[in-house]
Amino acid sequence: MTPRKQTSIKVDPIAWEEAKKIFKEYGITASDAINIFLNEVRLKRGLPFEMRLPKETIEVINDARENKNMIQMDLNDFKRLLNDA
Protein backbone atom coordinates (compact mmCIF):
# COMPACT_ATOMS: atom_id res chain seq x y z
CA MET A 1 0.00 0.00 0.00
CA THR A 2 1.24 3.46 -0.89
CA PRO A 3 2.07 5.63 2.13
CA ARG A 4 -0.52 8.31 2.76
CA LYS A 5 0.22 12.02 2.40
CA GLN A 6 -0.98 14.21 5.21
CA THR A 7 -2.50 17.51 4.18
CA SER A 8 -4.51 20.35 5.63
CA ILE A 9 -7.64 21.81 4.08
CA LYS A 10 -10.10 24.50 5.11
CA VAL A 11 -13.73 23.40 5.02
CA ASP A 12 -17.12 24.78 5.90
CA PRO A 13 -17.60 23.60 9.51
CA ILE A 14 -21.33 22.91 9.14
CA ALA A 15 -20.85 20.91 5.93
CA TRP A 16 -17.95 19.04 7.55
CA GLU A 17 -19.94 17.94 10.60
CA GLU A 18 -22.98 16.92 8.56
CA ALA A 19 -20.86 15.05 6.03
CA LYS A 20 -19.03 13.14 8.80
CA LYS A 21 -22.40 11.88 10.09
CA ILE A 22 -23.24 10.59 6.63
CA PHE A 23 -19.81 8.97 6.24
CA LYS A 24 -20.37 7.20 9.55
CA GLU A 25 -23.63 5.76 8.20
CA TYR A 26 -21.60 4.27 5.34
CA GLY A 27 -18.94 2.99 7.72
CA ILE A 28 -16.18 5.16 6.27
CA THR A 29 -14.04 7.93 7.67
CA ALA A 30 -13.77 11.46 6.30
CA SER A 31 -10.31 10.49 5.10
CA ASP A 32 -11.79 7.51 3.21
CA ALA A 33 -14.43 9.76 1.63
CA ILE A 34 -11.85 12.33 0.52
CA ASN A 35 -9.69 9.57 -0.99
CA ILE A 36 -12.72 8.19 -2.85
CA PHE A 37 -13.44 11.68 -4.19
CA LEU A 38 -9.82 12.26 -5.25
CA ASN A 39 -9.66 8.91 -7.05
CA GLU A 40 -12.94 9.61 -8.85
CA VAL A 41 -11.50 12.96 -10.00
CA ARG A 42 -8.37 11.18 -11.19
CA LEU A 43 -10.26 8.41 -12.99
CA LYS A 44 -12.79 10.72 -14.63
CA ARG A 45 -10.18 13.42 -15.25
CA GLY A 46 -12.61 15.95 -13.85
CA LEU A 47 -15.20 16.41 -11.15
CA PRO A 48 -17.29 13.28 -10.60
CA PHE A 49 -20.53 15.24 -10.68
CA GLU A 50 -22.15 17.89 -12.82
CA MET A 51 -21.74 21.52 -11.78
CA ARG A 52 -24.23 24.05 -13.04
CA LEU A 53 -24.79 27.71 -12.35
CA PRO A 54 -28.28 28.89 -11.43
CA LYS A 55 -30.13 30.48 -14.37
CA GLU A 56 -30.02 33.89 -12.68
CA THR A 57 -26.25 33.73 -12.30
CA ILE A 58 -25.80 32.88 -15.97
CA GLU A 59 -28.04 35.81 -16.92
CA VAL A 60 -26.01 38.22 -14.76
CA ILE A 61 -22.74 36.96 -16.25
CA ASN A 62 -24.09 37.37 -19.79
CA ASP A 63 -25.38 40.87 -18.97
CA ALA A 64 -21.97 41.84 -17.59
CA ARG A 65 -20.23 40.54 -20.71
CA GLU A 66 -22.59 42.59 -22.87
CA ASN A 67 -22.38 45.59 -20.53
CA LYS A 68 -26.15 45.45 -20.00
CA ASN A 69 -27.88 46.46 -16.74
CA MET A 70 -24.58 47.83 -15.46
CA ILE A 71 -23.93 51.05 -13.58
CA GLN A 72 -20.67 52.92 -13.16
CA MET A 73 -19.53 53.31 -9.55
CA ASP A 74 -16.32 53.88 -7.69
CA LEU A 75 -15.31 52.39 -4.34
CA ASN A 76 -16.93 55.23 -2.36
CA ASP A 77 -20.22 54.70 -4.22
CA PHE A 78 -20.04 51.01 -3.43
CA LYS A 79 -19.36 51.68 0.26
CA ARG A 80 -22.36 54.05 0.40
CA LEU A 81 -24.51 51.40 -1.26
CA LEU A 82 -23.46 48.85 1.35
CA ASN A 83 -24.14 51.22 4.22
CA ASP A 84 -27.63 52.01 2.87
CA ALA A 85 -28.56 48.32 2.65
FENTA-V196165 format. One record per helix or strand of 3 or more residues. SS is the DSSP state (a for helix, b for strand). FROM is the first residue (numbers start at 1). TO is the last residue. Records with the same first field share a line. If there is no record, write none. Layout:
BEGIN
SS->FROM-TO, FROM-TO
END
This chain:
BEGIN
a->13-26, 30-44, 55-65, 75-84
END
